[in-house]
Amino acid sequence: IQNTIQFFQERGVHIHIISGDHPETVQAVAFAAGVDHTERMVTGKEIATWSEETFDAQTQQYTIFARI
């Protein structure tokens, strides 16, 4: 799986992970798989505070969406 993720990332594909799991669990798995920018993480609770106007721009800042 690391080779596949690396293949796409080298071609400009930004990997986004959406999970219902604990943030640190998702982060560890993503890191082990070779996903770039695993430190860019947000939870569903935080997303619930975003306004509709800023939602699209906000989502572009994150790689991991946990507890969704």
N, CA, C and O atoms as CSV, one atom per row, in Angstrom:
chain,resi,resn,atom,element,x,y,z
A,1,ILE,N,N,0.826,-1.200,0.000
A,1,ILE,CA,C,0.000,0.000,0.000
A,1,ILE,C,C,0.867,1.261,0.000
A,1,ILE,O,O,0.479,2.273,-0.583
A,2,GLN,N,N,2.033,1.213,0.644
A,2,GLN,CA,C,2.910,2.389,0.670
A,2,GLN,C,C,3.324,2.797,-0.736
A,2,GLN,O,O,3.381,3.987,-1.046
A,3,ASN,N,N,3.613,1.822,-1.588
A,3,ASN,CA,C,4.012,2.139,-2.965
A,3,ASN,C,C,2.884,2.824,-3.717
A,3,ASN,O,O,3.123,3.760,-4.479
A,4,THR,N,N,1.675,2.371,-3.512
A,4,THR,CA,C,0.525,2.961,-4.194
A,4,THR,C,C,0.299,4.396,-3.731
A,4,THR,O,O,0.087,5.295,-4.546
A,5,ILE,N,N,0.347,4.601,-2.433
A,5,ILE,CA,C,0.158,5.948,-1.895
A,5,ILE,C,C,1.270,6.873,-2.394
A,5,ILE,O,O,1.005,8.002,-2.805
A,6,GLN,N,N,2.493,6.397,-2.357
A,6,GLN,CA,C,3.613,7.190,-2.845
A,6,GLN,C,C,3.441,7.528,-4.329
A,6,GLN,O,O,3.701,8.658,-4.743
A,7,PHE,N,N,3.006,6.559,-5.119
A,7,PHE,CA,C,2.776,6.765,-6.551
A,7,PHE,C,C,1.830,7.945,-6.782
A,7,PHE,O,O,2.121,8.835,-7.581
A,8,PHE,N,N,0.726,7.944,-6.094
A,8,PHE,CA,C,-0.258,9.015,-6.277
A,8,PHE,C,C,0.245,10.360,-5.745
A,8,PHE,O,O,0.068,11.392,-6.392
A,9,GLN,N,N,0.865,10.345,-4.576
A,9,GLN,CA,C,1.346,11.593,-3.988
A,9,GLN,C,C,2.421,12.235,-4.863
A,9,GLN,O,O,2.473,13.460,-4.975
A,10,GLU,N,N,3.265,11.436,-5.475
A,10,GLU,CA,C,4.297,11.958,-6.371
A,10,GLU,C,C,3.696,12.616,-7.614
A,10,GLU,O,O,4.356,13.411,-8.284
A,11,ARG,N,N,2.456,12.284,-7.912
A,11,ARG,CA,C,1.772,12.840,-9.069
A,11,ARG,C,C,0.797,13.952,-8.697
A,11,ARG,O,O,-0.026,14.371,-9.512
A,12,GLY,N,N,0.899,14.421,-7.463
A,12,GLY,CA,C,0.114,15.564,-7.034
A,12,GLY,C,C,-1.239,15.254,-6.431
A,12,GLY,O,O,-2.023,16.166,-6.173
A,13,VAL,N,N,-1.526,13.988,-6.204
A,13,VAL,CA,C,-2.806,13.619,-5.585
A,13,VAL,C,C,-2.691,13.817,-4.076
A,13,VAL,O,O,-1.779,13.292,-3.438
A,14,HIS,N,N,-3.617,14.570,-3.522
A,14,HIS,CA,C,-3.655,14.788,-2.075
A,14,HIS,C,C,-4.577,13.748,-1.452
A,14,HIS,O,O,-5.761,13.681,-1.783
A,15,ILE,N,N,-4.038,12.949,-0.559
A,15,ILE,CA,C,-4.796,11.893,0.107
A,15,ILE,C,C,-5.557,12.514,1.282
A,15,ILE,O,O,-4.980,13.231,2.099
A,16,HIS,N,N,-6.847,12.231,1.353
A,16,HIS,CA,C,-7.675,12.649,2.482
A,16,HIS,C,C,-8.293,11.389,3.077
A,16,HIS,O,O,-8.811,10.538,2.355
A,17,ILE,N,N,-8.234,11.282,4.387
A,17,ILE,CA,C,-8.765,10.114,5.081
A,17,ILE,C,C,-9.924,10.556,5.958
A,17,ILE,O,O,-9.793,11.474,6.768
A,18,ILE,N,N,-11.053,9.896,5.788
A,18,ILE,CA,C,-12.247,10.179,6.584
A,18,ILE,C,C,-12.544,8.921,7.394
A,18,ILE,O,O,-12.715,7.839,6.833
A,19,SER,N,N,-12.602,9.070,8.711
A,19,SER,CA,C,-12.772,7.905,9.569
A,19,SER,C,C,-13.597,8.243,10.800
A,19,SER,O,O,-13.628,9.389,11.251
A,20,GLY,N,N,-14.247,7.255,11.322
A,20,GLY,CA,C,-14.973,7.405,12.571
A,20,GLY,C,C,-14.129,7.039,13.774
A,20,GLY,O,O,-14.577,7.152,14.915
A,21,ASP,N,N,-12.898,6.597,13.517
A,21,ASP,CA,C,-12.020,6.138,14.585
A,21,ASP,C,C,-11.367,7.287,15.354
A,21,ASP,O,O,-11.463,8.455,14.978
A,22,HIS,N,N,-10.701,6.908,16.441
A,22,HIS,CA,C,-9.982,7.856,17.284
A,22,HIS,C,C,-8.902,8.547,16.451
A,22,HIS,O,O,-8.220,7.890,15.665
A,23,PRO,N,N,-8.739,9.864,16.612
A,23,PRO,CA,C,-7.771,10.613,15.812
A,23,PRO,C,C,-6.352,10.043,15.818
A,23,PRO,O,O,-5.717,9.953,14.767
A,24,GLU,N,N,-5.857,9.663,16.980
A,24,GLU,CA,C,-4.486,9.151,17.054
A,24,GLU,C,C,-4.343,7.804,16.353
A,24,GLU,O,O,-3.280,7.503,15.809
A,25,THR,N,N,-5.385,6.999,16.357
A,25,THR,CA,C,-5.362,5.719,15.650
A,25,THR,C,C,-5.292,5.948,14.152
A,25,THR,O,O,-4.480,5.332,13.460
A,26,VAL,N,N,-6.136,6.827,13.655
A,26,VAL,CA,C,-6.147,7.133,12.224
A,26,VAL,C,C,-4.805,7.719,11.808
A,26,VAL,O,O,-4.264,7.365,10.760
A,27,GLN,N,N,-4.278,8.602,12.618
A,27,GLN,CA,C,-3.004,9.233,12.317
A,27,GLN,C,C,-1.874,8.199,12.240
A,27,GLN,O,O,-1.041,8.257,11.335
A,28,ALA,N,N,-1.846,7.274,13.169
A,28,ALA,CA,C,-0.799,6.253,13.181
A,28,ALA,C,C,-0.876,5.349,11.953
A,28,ALA,O,O,0.149,5.027,11.351
A,29,VAL,N,N,-2.074,4.946,11.586
A,29,VAL,CA,C,-2.250,4.081,10.416
A,29,VAL,C,C,-1.870,4.835,9.142
A,29,VAL,O,O,-1.190,4.286,8.275
A,30,ALA,N,N,-2.301,6.076,9.027
A,30,ALA,CA,C,-1.978,6.881,7.845
A,30,ALA,C,C,-0.470,7.093,7.736
A,30,ALA,O,O,0.092,6.986,6.646
A,31,PHE,N,N,0.175,7.387,8.833
A,31,PHE,CA,C,1.621,7.581,8.838
A,31,PHE,C,C,2.336,6.300,8.405
A,31,PHE,O,O,3.256,6.343,7.588
A,32,ALA,N,N,1.913,5.172,8.951
A,32,ALA,CA,C,2.525,3.886,8.603
A,32,ALA,C,C,2.336,3.547,7.126
A,32,ALA,O,O,3.173,2.877,6.521
A,33,ALA,N,N,1.232,4.017,6.555
A,33,ALA,CA,C,0.954,3.766,5.141
A,33,ALA,C,C,1.709,4.723,4.225
A,33,ALA,O,O,1.717,4.545,3.007
A,34,GLY,N,N,2.346,5.742,4.812
A,34,GLY,CA,C,3.128,6.669,4.020
A,34,GLY,C,C,2.388,7.904,3.545
A,34,GLY,O,O,2.855,8.601,2.644
A,35,VAL,N,N,1.244,8.180,4.138
A,35,VAL,CA,C,0.468,9.364,3.761
A,35,VAL,C,C,1.200,10.612,4.251
A,35,VAL,O,O,1.642,10.674,5.398
A,36,ASP,N,N,1.322,11.598,3.373
A,36,ASP,CA,C,1.958,12.874,3.735
A,36,ASP,C,C,1.031,13.712,4.614
A,36,ASP,O,O,-0.192,13.595,4.537
A,37,HIS,N,N,1.623,14.543,5.432
A,37,HIS,CA,C,0.920,15.567,6.225
A,37,HIS,C,C,-0.108,14.991,7.208
A,37,HIS,O,O,-1.207,15.527,7.350
A,38,THR,N,N,0.254,13.912,7.875
A,38,THR,CA,C,-0.668,13.310,8.845
A,38,THR,C,C,-0.871,14.180,10.081
A,38,THR,O,O,-1.769,13.922,10.882
A,39,GLU,N,N,-0.043,15.205,10.240
A,39,GLU,CA,C,-0.230,16.122,11.369
A,39,GLU,C,C,-1.411,17.056,11.147
A,39,GLU,O,O,-1.874,17.707,12.083
A,40,ARG,N,N,-1.896,17.123,9.920
A,40,ARG,CA,C,-3.042,17.978,9.582
A,40,ARG,C,C,-4.330,17.201,9.820
A,40,ARG,O,O,-4.859,16.547,8.921
A,41,MET,N,N,-4.821,17.290,11.053
A,41,MET,CA,C,-5.947,16.454,11.466
A,41,MET,C,C,-7.029,17.305,12.119
A,41,MET,O,O,-6.739,18.264,12.835
A,42,VAL,N,N,-8.271,16.937,11.861
A,42,VAL,CA,C,-9.408,17.631,12.444
A,42,VAL,C,C,-10.457,16.588,12.824
A,42,VAL,O,O,-10.535,15.517,12.222
A,43,THR,N,N,-11.252,16.918,13.822
A,43,THR,CA,C,-12.308,15.987,14.253
A,43,THR,C,C,-13.684,16.515,13.853
A,43,THR,O,O,-13.850,17.697,13.552
A,44,GLY,N,N,-14.646,15.630,13.855
A,44,GLY,CA,C,-16.021,16.008,13.548
A,44,GLY,C,C,-16.540,17.090,14.480
A,44,GLY,O,O,-17.306,17.962,14.068
A,45,LYS,N,N,-16.122,17.030,15.730
A,45,LYS,CA,C,-16.549,18.045,16.705
A,45,LYS,C,C,-16.052,19.428,16.296
A,45,LYS,O,O,-16.780,20.414,16.408
A,46,GLU,N,N,-14.810,19.493,15.823
A,46,GLU,CA,C,-14.257,20.778,15.380
A,46,GLU,C,C,-14.951,21.250,14.096
A,46,GLU,O,O,-15.252,22.434,13.942
A,47,ILE,N,N,-15.195,20.328,13.196
A,47,ILE,CA,C,-15.840,20.677,11.927
A,47,ILE,C,C,-17.231,21.250,12.165
A,47,ILE,O,O,-17.675,22.133,11.432
A,48,ALA,N,N,-17.911,20.756,13.174
A,48,ALA,CA,C,-19.266,21.230,13.482
A,48,ALA,C,C,-19.294,22.727,13.810
A,48,ALA,O,O,-20.349,23.355,13.734
A,49,THR,N,N,-18.160,23.292,14.169
A,49,THR,CA,C,-18.105,24.720,14.506
A,49,THR,C,C,-17.823,25.600,13.289
A,49,THR,O,O,-17.919,26.824,13.385
A,50,TRP,N,N,-17.481,25.007,12.155
A,50,TRP,CA,C,-17.168,25.773,10.948
A,50,TRP,C,C,-18.429,26.364,10.340
A,50,TRP,O,O,-19.509,25.780,10.427
A,51,SER,N,N,-18.279,27.516,9.730
A,51,SER,CA,C,-19.411,28.126,9.035
A,51,SER,C,C,-19.513,27.561,7.617
A,51,SER,O,O,-18.539,27.036,7.077
A,52,GLU,N,N,-20.682,27.673,7.033
A,52,GLU,CA,C,-20.874,27.227,5.648
A,52,GLU,C,C,-19.961,27.986,4.697
A,52,GLU,O,O,-19.468,27.424,3.719
A,53,GLU,N,N,-19.740,29.247,4.982
A,53,GLU,CA,C,-18.934,30.098,4.110
A,53,GLU,C,C,-17.475,29.662,4.056
A,53,GLU,O,O,-16.821,29.813,3.025
A,54,THR,N,N,-16.966,29.128,5.146
A,54,THR,CA,C,-15.548,28.761,5.191
A,54,THR,C,C,-15.297,27.256,5.068
A,54,THR,O,O,-14.148,26.814,5.050
A,55,PHE,N,N,-16.370,26.478,4.984
A,55,PHE,CA,C,-16.239,25.025,5.006
A,55,PHE,C,C,-15.294,24.502,3.924
A,55,PHE,O,O,-14.372,23.748,4.236
A,56,ASP,N,N,-15.496,24.878,2.682
A,56,ASP,CA,C,-14.663,24.364,1.582
A,56,ASP,C,C,-13.194,24.713,1.777
A,56,ASP,O,O,-12.322,23.864,1.596
A,57,ALA,N,N,-12.924,25.938,2.140
A,57,ALA,CA,C,-11.542,26.366,2.349
A,57,ALA,C,C,-10.910,25.634,3.528
A,57,ALA,O,O,-9.740,25.255,3.475
A,58,GLN,N,N,-11.674,25.439,4.576
A,58,GLN,CA,C,-11.163,24.750,5.774
A,58,GLN,C,C,-10.785,23.303,5.460
A,58,GLN,O,O,-9.738,22.822,5.896
A,59,THR,N,N,-11.640,22.611,4.704
A,59,THR,CA,C,-11.378,21.193,4.432
A,59,THR,C,C,-10.083,20.990,3.654
A,59,THR,O,O,-9.454,19.940,3.784
A,60,GLN,N,N,-9.677,21.950,2.864
A,60,GLN,CA,C,-8.454,21.829,2.075
A,60,GLN,C,C,-7.195,21.866,2.941
A,60,GLN,O,O,-6.111,21.519,2.472
A,61,GLN,N,N,-7.329,22.277,4.181
A,61,GLN,CA,C,-6.182,22.392,5.075
A,61,GLN,C,C,-5.846,21.088,5.796
A,61,GLN,O,O,-4.808,20.998,6.451
A,62,TYR,N,N,-6.705,20.083,5.685
A,62,TYR,CA,C,-6.539,18.873,6.482
A,62,TYR,C,C,-6.378,17.631,5.629
A,62,TYR,O,O,-6.875,17.553,4.505
A,63,THR,N,N,-5.668,16.655,6.193
A,63,THR,CA,C,-5.461,15.360,5.565
A,63,THR,C,C,-6.353,14.318,6.224
A,63,THR,O,O,-6.927,13.463,5.549
A,64,ILE,N,N,-6.467,14.394,7.542
A,64,ILE,CA,C,-7.216,13.396,8.305
A,64,ILE,C,C,-8.452,14.043,8.931
A,64,ILE,O,O,-8.380,15.084,9.586
A,65,PHE,N,N,-9.569,13.392,8.706
A,65,PHE,CA,C,-10.849,13.792,9.289
A,65,PHE,C,C,-11.271,12.619,10.188
A,65,PHE,O,O,-11.702,11.578,9.693
A,66,ALA,N,N,-11.147,12.793,11.490
A,66,ALA,CA,C,-11.394,11.705,12.433
A,66,ALA,C,C,-12.645,11.970,13.255
A,66,ALA,O,O,-13.105,13.103,13.395
A,67,ARG,N,N,-13.183,10.867,13.797
A,67,ARG,CA,C,-14.424,10.935,14.588
A,67,ARG,C,C,-15.549,11.587,13.791
A,67,ARG,O,O,-16.306,12.412,14.303
A,68,ILE,N,N,-15.634,11.198,12.546
A,68,ILE,CA,C,-16.656,11.739,11.655
A,68,ILE,C,C,-17.885,10.842,11.718
A,68,ILE,O,O,-18.879,11.108,11.043
